Amino acid sequence: MGNIWDLKKYDNKVALIDESGGQMTYGVLDLEAHILAEKIGHRCLVFALCRNEIGSVLGYVSFVNNGIVPVLLNSHLDEELLKNLIVTYEPSFLWVLKDQIGQFPGMKTEYEAYGYVLLKTKYENEYPLFCELGLLLTTSGSTGSPKFVRQSYTNILDNAQSIVKYLELDETERPITTLPMNYTYGLSIINSHLLVGAAILITEKGIMQKEFWSFFKEAGATSFGGVPYTYEMLDKLRFYCMKLPSLRTMTQAGGKLLPELHEKFAKYASEQGKKFVVMYGQCEATARMGYLPPERAVEKKGSMGIVIPGGKFHLIDVNGNEVTAPHTTGELVYEGKNVTLGYAECGGDLIKGDERCGKLETGDMAQFDEEGYYYIVGRKKRFLKIYGNRVNLDEIDRLIKGEFEIEAASTGVDDHMYIFVTDAGKAEAVRDFVMNKTKLNPVAFKVIVIDEIPKNDSGKTLYKELTRYYE
């Protein structure tokens, strides 16, 4: 239970650096983590409101390494949604930013450190916790859903070790945060780099801000991670012209990158002597399941690669039979020690054991080529039947994006597809384009112009929020 990271092993090495010049060594992180855990005093549930700050990482490390179970939530989560989650799970403590204390009247401050405070809640009856339960993460970013993924200590450690292995991480690394730490991909970067004694550069600034790049250069960042949206923005920023001598590795996950963009970044990395690593993962598998070796990044554009060390992939068809022929679509199934325990939807679920037994049906439809490299072709549930014809909505989104270079999100119900765009001037052209591509009855398609496509913390489209436009 706990003890994922041997912090004393890297005692005097710097673990965390923030943009204001603040630093924390591994030895100090270990000491501060123990002090915080002692203030809590026992294994229980804690809600941690996260920002990319030293105090936030300290809380997370303290809880996981000392057998206390944190629920990681975005500090910007709507107050009403947060209240509902607190009522549903009845945590014993909250670890929150000092400037958020006003949200929690009547709660007693037990401890304060690095801009964060530990608040004692009013709940006396604690829900029993499964012995291997190490962490709870939301699958839906900032939406405040009560559904959490239950991750075990084995899940966290095994996945971090696997990432270290295939990315060849060591203590000379200096990753910079580009993703929220309450998001499984962002957290996996912290988990894996703490394992090898690297120095993590922590910032709340984003890639569109000058301050981010100033910090990047001054601190000598060696890597960053991004979702497809990150790379779309970098492309617009003319990233290829930036002088970033310290940069070694760029990683990408959180959805499929457009093949043309994949190729652009892969070629840039190859020409500049850097690594571009496309990865595949889900919160339900702790973080990572697949990766594309950087030396094949150009040649295998559009692929999410091969299985991570210690894991196993296979495809199953609609009848549950294993797919053995290349270029045949089936649902991707993953097996490995990083497959999580299952879900929780209320406090009573926290006693549940391992419901998945190391096997995850991902819900992603995929194919593999003759060399065993996998390609995601869509989501199992992201299909509509239009007058008897099966239409892949992910493919429609990709086609629109590739043709018009605009954001688009398609959804709907059988025989009625709704395509959401933010550019009114291209709405009619988009509708005509989709009709021509699908060769289906124009009555089935409607384009709706909205101000912004709703997204979660990881940049993934929140299709459920679009249903209000047509229900």
Sequence and secondary structure as in RCSB ss.txt:
>XXXX:A:sequence
MGNIWDLKKYDNKVALIDESGGQMTYGVLDLEAHILAEKIGHRCLVFALCRNEIGSVLGYVSFVNNGIVPVLLNS
HLDEELLKNLIVTYEPSFLWVLKDQIGQFPGMKTEYEAYGYVLLKTKYENEYPLFCELGLLLTTSGSTGSPKFVR
QSYTNILDNAQSIVKYLELDETERPITTLPMNYTYGLSIINSHLLVGAAILITEKGIMQKEFWSFFKEAGATSFG
GVPYTYEMLDKLRFYCMKLPSLRTMTQAGGKLLPELHEKFAKYASEQGKKFVVMYGQCEATARMGYLPPERAVEK
KGSMGIVIPGGKFHLIDVNGNEVTAPHTTGELVYEGKNVTLGYAECGGDLIKGDERCGKLETGDMAQFDEEGYYY
IVGRKKRFLKIYGNRVNLDEIDRLIKGEFEIEAASTGVDDHMYIFVTDAGKAEAVRDFVMNKTKLNPVAFKVIVI
DEIPKNDSGKTLYKELTRYYE
>XXXX:A:secstr
      GGGGTTSEEEEETTS EEEHHHHHHHHHHHHHHH SS EEEEEE SSHHHHHHHHHHHHTT EEEEEET
TS HHHHHHHHHHH  SEEEEEGGGGGGSTT EEEEEETTEEEEE S  S     TTEEEEEESSTTS  S EEE
EEHHHHHHHHHHHHHHHT  TT  BB  S TTSHHHHHHHHHHHHTT  EEE S  TTSHHHHHHHHHHT  EEE
E HHHHHHHHHTTGGG   TT  EEEE SS   HHHHHHHHHHHHHHT EEEEEE  GGGSS SEE  GGGTTTT
TT  BEE TT EEEEE TTS B  STT  EEEEEESTTS  EEESSGGGGG   SSTTEEEEEEEEEE TT  EE
EEEETT EEEETTEEEEHHHHHHHHHHHH S EEEEEETTEEEEEES GGGHHHHHHHHHHHHT  GGGEEEEE 
S   B TTS B GGGGGGGT 
